Amino acid sequence: MRNTQNIIIKDLSINRIVVRIDGESLIPLKKLVLKDSITNTVLDLHSVKWEGSAFHLSFNLMSLNHEHPIESGDWYLIGIDKNNKNHECYPVEELIKGMKERTFNISNKYNAYFDKSQKNYYYAESKIDEDNQSFFLKIEYAVPSQPLTFMQKRKKAYKKHMHNLSVWGFVKTFNFFKKFNKPNGNRLLFTSSSRSEIGGNQLYVYNRMKERGVDQQFKIDFSYKANIKDRRGLLNKFSFTRKLAMANIIICDDYQPELYHVEYADGVEIIQLWHACGAFKTVGLERMGKPGAPAFDTNVHKCYTAMTVSSPLAAAHYAEAFGIDESKIVSLGVPRTDIFFDEEYKKEIIPKVKAAFPQIENADEVIMYAPTFRGINARYAYFPMDMIDFDGFGEYLEKHNSVMLIKMHPFVREPLPIPEKYKDRIIDASSYREINNMLFVTDLLITDYSSVIYEFSLFNKPMLFYAFDRMKYEADRGFYEPYAKMVPGKIVRTSEDLIASLEARDFEYEKVAPFVKKNFSYTDGKSTDRIIDQLILKNK
């Protein structure tokens, strides 16, 4: 639920390394804390003096974090009430104006900049969340690397040596077996370093090859490991290297580090069946200047002879992101979307989904809420549950005999605090594996920045975009195009506006058809056949 302005900041200053904040709370509070929106870490603020509803707060930047400096992050000042609900703090207009004035690394009342060296600095800036005008403290702390001990240096050197030795051995073994690669041969390899067995787009291609009898024209090999960080056993690694070196066609579906270390025999085709639809959030070289950007001269993704995407727009996106020629990227479609046009599959899967969620059988409408996670990665992933108005949703669903399936991102482990009285209306569907199957029973999708919008758009049904932190997310993560221009539905920022749009049936549904036209070259359910015919069989 959108926080109301219950806590007002009337004055704020940073004097050397001490932050002082004066304000007033319109509600009783248990405590004030700093909460990092990136890692979800909470630091208690103990130095608070109260005079009725007014408070005077001070804390030391260098010691608040258990007598260590506050770490890098976006630290929001949060009040916690007796019901353990979070309330953000809102500066008065005069403070907002002062905070927004750029100082370009000159310390002033609102900011402090301390530089010891190019690699050791500490910046603290008072910021305003552009989504809701709440206050946060942006910390950038470059921690100097500690000198390594003799044993640490040896251990680090040993790990680097073993890694280099492993890559050297992999390349040598590959080059040996490459000599046996037959030009114009028929060896085909399905491989991934992100799944334990064939799945996704690869599975659709392989199954369709078998249905058509095309698989009989090839000697087909498979090589998988569940996770990029997992290590292959010695025999598995030897087998993978031999298969990779002798394959005439290699079919992958994601980033796969091993593919980028070697040079392939002449005529070898490497087909990337990229797992995502469309061109949404920035990736690869598009993130230049942001966390997660690759090196300028990276070899990653450069070996592909063909990459399949859903549209020319997506082709331009990935050509930029991967630094490869756009001619290699072909908009033949996404194999896993073919099921959306398959009437037999539809008849088969809908009863199975209804059996998994029996509450939807007699509902007049099924709404799915599928937001993405917040945080920098899987380790720090979370979702701000207090932004879900369970009571507001519950009342709407009961009034309209509807059901809501909430599908949290797999990275989010926190259980949904669904009120007991609405558990027949609001269902936690996070553990249901295949979100694409859920789309068959969904009448309305509510999301924020999830790429599920591409798949759902093919059903030609309405969507709502509950983007309560849009400005921050856009600044941190980035989109290929401006968010408002890109999404196929109405954008709302508060839970109140979301419920109002539901009541008014105001979804800006007219945006869906142009979105599909823009992001899909084909909507015929034949993407898999096109890929087999044009890239594997070479029937241009």
N, C-alpha and C positions, 0 to 999 in steps of 0.2 A: 504494500500500500504506500502511496506517495506520502512522505512525511510532511506535516504542516509545520509552519514556522513557530514552534513552541519554545525554541531557545535562541535568543538574540545576542549577538556579539556587538557590544557598544564601543569597545576600544581594544586595540591590539598593538603590540610592539615587540620587536626583537632587539634586545640590548646586548650586544656581544653574543654570548651563547645562551642567554636566558630569554625565554618567550613568556610574555605576560599578556593575559587576556582578561578583560572585564566584560561581564554580560549579565543577562537576566533569563531565568527559566520560568515559563508560565505554567509549568507542571512540576510536581514533586519528582526529584531524581534520586536514585541510589548512588550514582557516581558518574564521573566524567572520564572518558578514555580517549586515547588515540587509536584509530583502527586503520591499518594499511589495506587499501582497496586492491592491491596487487597480490599480497600473500595472505590476507585475512588475519594477520597478526594483530593482537590487541595489547596495548601498553596502558596500565592503570595510572591515573593521575591522582597523586595523593595530596599535593600541595594546593588544596582548594579551600578558600575561606568563604563562608556564606553569611550574608546579611539579609535575612528574610529570603526573598526570591532572587536577590542579586548575588553574584559570585565573583570572586577574584582568584584567578588561576595563574600559577607560574610553574615552569619546568625548565630543566637544563638539557639542552640538546646533546651534551656530551655525556650525560649520565643517566638519563631516564630509562634507557634500555638495559636495566640490571647493571647499572654503573658503567655502561658502555655507550658510545654514540648511537643515536637513533639511525637505523639503517636506511638505505635508499628505498623510496616508495612514495606513494601518495597517501598521506596520513590525515584522515578525516577526524575532526573533533566531534565526538559522539556522546550524547547524554543517554544513560540507561535508566528507565523508570522502574517502578516496583514490580511491573509485570515482565521485566527483562526485554522490553521493546526498545529498539534503537531510535534515537532522534538526532538528526543532523543539526548543525548550528549555522545560523544565518547572520552575516554581518549587516549592519545598517548601511544605507546608501553611500554615506560619506566614505566609509571604509572600503566598500566595493570599488568606488572610483579610484581611491588611492592604490589599491592592490593591482588594478588593471593598468596602471601607468608603468610602462617599461622602463627599467633602470639600467639594463645592459651591464649586469654584474657590478653594480655599484651599491654597496650596502646602504640601506635606508631604514626607515621605521618598520617596514614590512618584510625586509629581506636581509639575509646575511650571507656573505661570500668569503670563505677562508681558503686561500691557496698556499700550500706549502711547497708543492711542486706540480709539474704537469700531470703526474700520476698519483698525487696525493692532495685532494681538495675536499672541501665540505661546503655544500650550498644548501641553504634553507630559504625557500620562497613561499610567501603567503599567496594562495591561489583561490580562485572562485570557480566552482564547478559550473560550467556553462549550461548544464542540463537543468539545474534547479537552484542555482545561486548560493549553494552551501559552501562552507569554508573547508579548505584542506591545506596542509603544509606539505609542500613538495621538497623531498630531501634527495640530494644527489651526493653520495659519499663514495669517493674513490679511495679504497683502502690500499695502502701500499703493501706490496707482497713482502712477506717476511723472508729473510735470508734462509735458504735451506741448509740443513745440517749436512755433514758429509754423507751420512747414511741415506738421507732423503734424496740427495743429489744422485747417489748411486742407484737408488730404487727408481727414480724418475728416468734416469738414463737407461736403466735395464728395461723398463716398460717400453720406452721409445725404441730401443734396439730390437726388442722382441716383436713389436708391431711392424717395424721396418723389415725384419726378417720374415715375418709372416706374409707381408705383401710381396716381398721378393720371391719367396717360395711359390706363392700363388701365381705370380706373373711367369716364373720359369716353367711351372707345370703347365700353365695355359699355353705358353708358346710351344712346348713340346707337342701337346695334343693338337694344336692348331695345324701342324704339318699334315695331319690325317683328315683335315676338313676337306670334303670333296666338293669342288665347285658345282653349283647347280644340284646339290644333293637334296635329300628329303628329310633331314633330321630337324625336328621342331621341338623347342624347349619352352614349357610354361614354367616361370619362376617368380618368386617373390621372397623378400626378406621381412615381410610384415604380416605373414599369416602362416599357420602351420600346415594348411592344405589348400588345394585349389578352391577359389571362391570368387565372388564379385563378378566383374566383367569377364575375367578369364573363364570362369565356369560356364557362363552363357555361351561363349565362343566354343569351348570344348564340347559341350553338350549338343550344340547345333551342328558341329562338325560330325559328330557321331550320328545324329538324326539323318543327316544328308549322305552319310557314307564317305564323307570327305576325309575322315581320319585314316581311312585305309590307304590313302596316297602318301602318308607320312610315317616315319618312325618317331613316335611322340615320347618325349621324356618329361619328367617333372622334378623340380627341386625347390623345396620350401624350408623356411625356418620361421618360428612364431614371431620373433621380434628382432629388430635391427641390432639390439644390444646383445642378443644371444650369440654364443660362439658355436660354430659347427664342430662336431667331433672330427677327428682326423680322417676317418673313412668317408664321412659325409662331405667334408671339404674336398677331398680328392675326387669323389664322385661328381660333385657339383662343378668343379673346375674342368673335368674331362667333358662333361655334357655341354658346358658353356662354350668350350673351345671348338667342339666338333659340330655344334648346331649351325644349321643354315638359316633358320628363322628362330629368333628369341622373342618371346612374348612376356612382357612384364606389366605391372599395373600400378607402380608407385615408385618413390625414391628407393633405389637399391644400390648401396655403396660399391659392392663388388664389381658392378658393371662398368664402372668409370676408371678402373685401374689399367685396362689392357687395350691393345689394338687388335681389331678383329680381322679375320681373313677377308679377302676381296669377295664381294657379293653377299656377305652376311647381312640379313635384314634384322633390325632390332625395332620391334613394334611396341610402343608404349600405349597401353589401354588405360589412360589416366582415370583414376577412380572417381573423381569429382565431376559434377555437372557444372556448366556455366562458368562465368567469370565474376567472382564475388569478392572475397577478401584478398588482399595483396599477399603474394608469396615470392620466394626466391629473390631475384635481382630487383623486383619492384619494392622490396623492403630496404633498399639502400638507404643508409643513414638511420635505420631503426634496428632494434634488437632482432637477432635472428637472420640478418642479411648475410649472404655468402661472400666469399672473397671475390675480388674483381676478376681474377683470372681462373676461376673455378672450371674444372672439367666436368662437373656434375651435369647430367642430362645431355651432354654434347654428343653422345654416341648414337642417339636414336636416328633411324632412317625414316621412321614415320611415327606420328603421335595422333591418336584419335580424340576428337573433341565434339561438342554438340553443335557448334556454330562458328562462322567466321569471326564473330566477336571474341569468343573463347580462344580461337586460334591466335588472334593478335595479343590477347592477354598472356598466354603461355609462351609465345615467342619472346615477349618482353621479359617475362619472369625467368625463363630458362636460358635466355641468351642464345636461342637457336633460330635458324632461318625459318620464316613463316611458311615457306613452301613445303617443309617437312610435316606441317601440322594440317591434318585433313578433317574436315567437319562431316564425318560419316555417321555420327550419332553415338549414343552411349548404350552398350548392350543391355545393361541391367534395367533400362527403362522400357524395353520391349514388352515386359509383362503387363504394362499398363494398357496395352492395346490388344491383349490376348484374352478373349472372352472365356475360353476354357479355364485359363488360370484364375480369372476373376470368379467364376462359379465355384472353383475348388477352394480358394483361399478365404472368401468372405465367411463361410460357415465356421472355419477354423478360428478366425479372429473373434467372431461372436462367441464361440465356445470359451475362448480365453477371457473375454470380458462380457459375461452374460447380462450385465446392467444395460448394455446398449440395445438389446433386442427390442425392447418396447419404448425406446426413447424416440422423440420426434426429431431430435437433432443431436449429432455427435460432434463435439468440438475437441480438437487436439491442441494442447499448448506444448510447444516443443522449443524452448529457448536454448541458446548455447551457453557454455560455461563462462565464468569470469576467472581471471588469474592468468599467470604467464605460461603455465604448462600443466600437465596432468598432476604433478606433485602438489601444486598450489591451487588447483581448480576448486571453485566453489560457485554457489549461486546465492544472491541475497534474498533469502526466503521471505523476508518482511516486505518485499515488493510485490508479493502475490496476495491479493485481497481474497482470501478463501471465503470469508463471509459474504462478500459482494458477489463472487462467482456462485456460491451455493444458493443464495437467494434468487439469482437470475435463473439458474438451472432448474430449481424447483418450480418457479413461476412458469417456465416454458417447457416443462417436461423434457429437459435435455440432460446430457451427460458430458462430462469433460474428462478426457484422457490426458494426463500430464506425463510427458516423456522427457525426462531430464537427460542431459548429455551423459554418456557413460563415465566421464571423468568425475562427475559430481556424486559423491558417496553419501552425503547427508540425506537422511530420510525426510520425506515431505510431511510437514506438520498439519495434516488435513484434520479439521475438526470432526469429532465423532459423528455429529448430527448430519454431516454432508458426505459421509464415506460411500453412500450409494449413488451419489451424484458426481463426486470428484474422485477419480481413480488414479492411483499411482501406477503408471504403466512403464516405469523406467526400466524394469527388468525384462520387458518383452524385447526380444533380440532384433527382429526385423521391422524397422520403422516403415519401410516401403509397403509392407503388408497392411499396416495400420491405416495407411492412406486410403485403402479401398473402402473403409467404413467411415471415413472422416468427411463431414459436411463443411466444416470451417476450420481453417488452420490459423492459430495465433502463434507467432514466433517473434524473433528480434533480428538476429544476424546469422541464422542457420541456413546452410545451403539446401536444406530440405525443400525450400521454396521452388527450386527448379523441378524436382520430381512432382511436387503437388500441383504445380501450374499445368501439368499435362492432363490433370483431371478436370480442368476448366471450372474450378470452384473458388469461392472467395477466401481472402486472407486478410488478417489484421496484424499490424506490426507494433508490438508493445515495446518501444525503445526508450525506456526511462533513463538510460545513460548513454544516449546516442552520441553526444558531442565527445565525451571522454573515450568511448569505444572507438569512434572514428579517428580520434587523434592518436590513440595507442596502437590500434590494429591496422587501420587503413583499409579502404575499399578501392576496387579497380575504377569505379565510377562514383560520383556523389551518391550517397545513400538514398536521398529523397528522389533522385532521378531514376534510381535503379529498381526499387522494390515495387511489386505489383499489388499494392493495396494501401489502405489508409494507415498513416503513422500516428500513434498516440503516445503521450509521455506519462500520463497518470492513470492509475487504476480507475479513477472516476470517469475519465474520458473513454477508457476501454469499455466499461459497462454501458456508458451512454451510446457508444457506437454499436454495441450488441443490441441494445433496445431499439435503436433507430434503424437497424439493419444497414448501417452506413459503412460500407467496406471499400468504397472506390473500386468496385469490381471491374469497371471498364478498363482497368490497367492490366488485367490478366492476359487477354488475347494479344495485345502488342508485346507483352513480355515474352510470351511463348514464341511469337514470330521472330523476335529479336535474338532469342537464345537457343532456338532449335531449328536447324536447317531441315530436319525431317521429323514428322510426327506420324509415322506409319507403322511403327513396331518392327521395322526391318533393318535396324542398325547392325545387328549381329551378322546378318547375311551380307550386307554391304562390306563389312570388314573382312569377312571370309573371302568374298569374291575378289575384292580389289587389292587387298594387302597380302593375303595368304596364297590365293590361287592366281593372282595377277591377271584377273579378267577385267581389264580396264573398261 
